[in-house]
Amino acid sequence: MSDTSSSGRQFAFLLVDKFSMFSLAAAIDTVRSANRLLGRDFYGWTTVSADGDAVMASNGLPIKIDYAITDLPTVDILFVCAGLSYEFPGKSKVLGALRSLGRRGGALGGLSVGSYLLAEAGQLEGHRCTIHWENKAGFKERFPEIECTGNVFEIDRKRYTCAGGTTSIDLMLEIVRSDFGQNLANEVANQFQHERIRSAGDRQRVGPERDLSGKSEKLRKIVELMADNLDEPYSAVQLAKAAGLSVRQVERLFLRHLNMTPGRYYMRLRLERARELLRQTNLPILDVAIATGFTSHSYFAQSYRLLFGRPPSEERRTTY
């Protein structure tokens, strides 16, 4: 349990255009529930934007703002809440404020894509962080020197990041646990029917429909190995050896649990990563192909069209 001041903790949530309402609500409601169980307002929170104006969430709801970033009073942690876009009105002012807070030793956090903005402001250098799996590929291409783990959340000294969604609950529960112990964290989790409090060591799902809970631990290990090695794919023999199985045993494992061969599954992972890179970065299509383990542009384009029904060039022209 940390030596937290009895006066409490104050958090600020910096909202940018098209931020994730769910990530914000999950974070705030976790500490609100902690207050209720404590019987006092130990945790406080406030909302901030670039200019103090209301901000529209990705679901179209406007949120009232308490402060402009330049008028923000002292807080314990400033969390950046982002969602569908890295670009928004007042971005340069926000990045400047984050740099200033970082230089003064302030604690900074990022919910979901908020990690990207912290990195742009130079506030994640030398720190572990995480980001939503859908944005990880673009993040790693843009900031290759930053350790982005892909875990559900990361706390590294004064940097707090999570993948958004329900992982906002896990991050705030870890803060509650460090302040008041495991019992209160468990009580808060029960209020939200949150069956298991995930730790910083828990990985996010690798991609769409990647729920491998309850399946073979060896299968999970192989899938994680695949996901971590998309630019230089492992051979079937290497994957089997890493899991302590034969190639035939690995094939049976994938057919039993995922109804496809390991090779087809691996190809799908690589192409899904390619789609993320096409949507999130300005990398040339050939570089996207190389980054996902393809040495032939034509084979990449053919494989991409076969899975997604459109060529890579058309994916890039689509706005999301």
N, C-alpha and C positions, 0 to 999 in steps of 0.2 A: 504494500500500500504506500502510495507516495505521500510526501509531506506537503499536502495541499493546504493553502490558506483557508481558514474557516470562513473567510468572507466570500468564498466561492470562485467560480470561473466564468469568464465572459468570452463567448465566441462570436465571430462575425462571419457572415456568409456573403461573399462577393458574387453577385449574380450578373451574368452576361446574357445577351440576347439568345433565345432558344435553349436556355439551360434546362436540365432535367428536373422537373417538379418532383418526381418520385425520389430521386437521390436526396434532394433538399428536405423533403418531408420526413424521409426515413431517418436522417441525421437529427433533425430538430425534435421529432417525436420521441426518439430514444432518450435524450436528456430531459425532455419534459416529463416522461414517465419516471425517470430517476428522481426528479424533484418531487413528484407526487408520492413516491414510496419513502423518500427521505422526510417528507413532511415540511419541506422548506425549499425556497428557490435558490439552491446552490448554484445551478447552471443558469446562465442568462445568454441571450442571443440577440443579434441585431442584423439587419439587412443593409447591404451596401451596393452601390453601382458606380459606374464611372462618373456620372454627373449628379447623382441623387434622384434621377428620374425613375419612374416605374419601369420594370423590365418584363418583357413577354416571355413566358416559358414555352417550351417546345409544344405543349398541348394547347397553346393559344390563350392561356389565362395570364392576365397582368398581375404582377406582384408589387405591392407598395414598398418603397425603399425608405429607410430611416436616415441614411447618410450618403453623401458623395464620398468617394474614396479619399479625397484630400482633406475631408473634415472628420474622418473616422477617429474616435477616441481610442485610447489604449485598450487592447483586448489580449486575451491569452493565446488564441489561435485565430488566424484569418483563413477561412476555407474558400477556395475558388470553385464556384459551381458552373460548369459548362455542359454542353450537350451536343447539339447537332452541328455547330459551326465554330471554327477557330477565329473567324473574323466577325467583328461587331463594332458598332459606334463607340468611340472613346477607347479603343484598344491600346493605343500608344500611352494614354494616361494611366490605364490599368497596369501595363507592364512597368512603367516608370515607378508607380507606387509600390509594386511588388519588389522591385530592385531596392528601393529605399528602405522598405521594411526589413528585407533580408540583410542589408548592410548594418542595420541597427540591431541585428540579432533576434528579430521577431520570429515567432513560430508560424509556419505557413502550411496549409493543407490543400489538397485537390480532390474533389469528388468527381469520379468518372473522367471526362476529358479535361477537367481542371488541371490535371497533371501536365498536359501539353502546354498550357499557358504558364505554369510555373517553370517549365523547362525553357520556354521562349524567353522568360525573364532572367534566365541564368540562375535559378534558385534550386535546381536539383543536381547541380554538378557535385560529384563526390558523394552523392546520396543514392541509396536504393529507393526505387519507387515502383508504382504499378499504375495501370490504366486499363480501361475496358478492353477486353480481348479484341473487339472489332476495330479498335484504333491502335493496337499494339504494333502492327506491321508498319504503319505510317510513322509512328513515333520512333521506332528503332532506325528507320531510314533517315529521319530528320535529325535524331540525336543519338548517333551510334555510340558515343562515349558514355552515355548514362545507363546505369544498370536498371533495366526495367524487368522485373521478375515474372510478371504474369500471375502473381498471387492475388488473393482477394483483397488484401490491404497490406500496407507497409508503414511502419513507424521507424524512422531512422533519425535519431536525435530530434531536431526541431522541424522535421518534415513528415507530414501525415498524408498519405494518399490511399485512395481506394478505387475499386473498379466501378463504383456507382451501384444503383439499384439496391438490392438487399445488403450488399457489402458495406453500405453506409451504416447500417445497423451494427454490423460486426466491428467496424472501426470505432464507433462511438461507445459500444459496449466495452471495448478494450480500454478506452479512456476512463469509463466509469469503474471498471475493475481496478485500474491502477490507482484511482482515487479512494475507493471504498471497499475493494475486495470482491472476491468471486461471488459471494452470496447475493449481493445487491445486483451484480451483473446478471446472474441467473434469474432473479426475480423480474428484472426489466425484460429480459428475453421472453419469459413466460407470458408477460402482458401482450406480446405481439405474436404468440404462438410460434416463436422462433425456436424450432426444435433443438438446434445445435448451434452454439456460438463458435463460429469458425475462427481459427487462429491465423496469424500472418503467414504461417507455413502452408495453409491450404491454397491449392491452385484454383484458378478460375476454370470453367469449362473451356476446352480448346476452341470450340466454334459452335455453329448451329447444331442443336440436337446432340450434344456431346455428353449426355448424362450417362456416365459409366458407373454410377453408384450401384453397389450391390453386385457388380460383375467381377470377373477375375482380376486380382491384383496384378498379375503378370500382364494381362491385357492393358490395364491402365498404364503400366510402366512402358510398354511398347508404344502406346499412343502418345504419351508424353515425350518419348524419345523422338518419334516422328515429328511432332509439333516443334521441337527444339532444333530440328535439323532439316529444314525445308530447302535451304540453298544448296546443300550437298547431301542429297538423300542417302540414307543407309541402305545397304544391300539386304536382301532377305536373310542371308547368313549372319550379318552383323546384328540385325534385330533379334534373331533367334538366340544368338550367343549372349546378348545383353540380358535376355530374360531367362537364360538357363534352360532353353527348350530347343527342340529340333525344328527345322524349317516346316516340316509336316505338322508338328504340334501347333505351331503358330498359325498355320493356315486353318486348322480345325477350330482353333480358338476364335478367330475372326468370323468364320462361317457360322459358328454356333451362336455367338453373341451379337454380331453386326450384320450377318447375312451378306457378307461380301469378302473378297479376298484381301489380304494385307496390301497387295500392290494397288488395287483399285481404291482402297481407303486412303492410302498414302497419296495417291494422285489427286484425290478429291481435296485433301488437306492443302496440298500445294496450290491447286487452282483457286481454292477459296482465299488463300493468302494473296494470290495474284490479284483477285478481284478487289480485295481491300486496298492493295497498293495502287491499283488503277483509280479507285475512287478517292483516295486520300492524299496522293502525291502527284507530282508532275514528272515523275521518272519516265524516260522513254520506254516504250513497250518492250524493246529488246532488253533493257536493264531489268524490267519487271520479270521477264522470262528467266533471266540469269539468276535473279534473286530468289526464285522459287525452283531452281534446279533444272531448268531446261537449257540445253545447249543449242537447240534448233528453234529459230523463230517460227518456222512453218509448223513444226510439230506442236509448239506451244499454242499457236493460233487454232490449229485443228482440234487439239484436246480441249481448249477453252470453249470453242463453239459447241463441241459435243456435249459438254456438261451443262452449259448455261444457255445454249440456244442463240448466241450472238457472238460476234468476233470481239476481241479485246478493244479494238478501235471504237466500236459502237458503245462499249461500256464506258469509255472515257468521255464520250460526248453526252452521256446521260447525267442529269443533275439530280442529286438526292438531298 
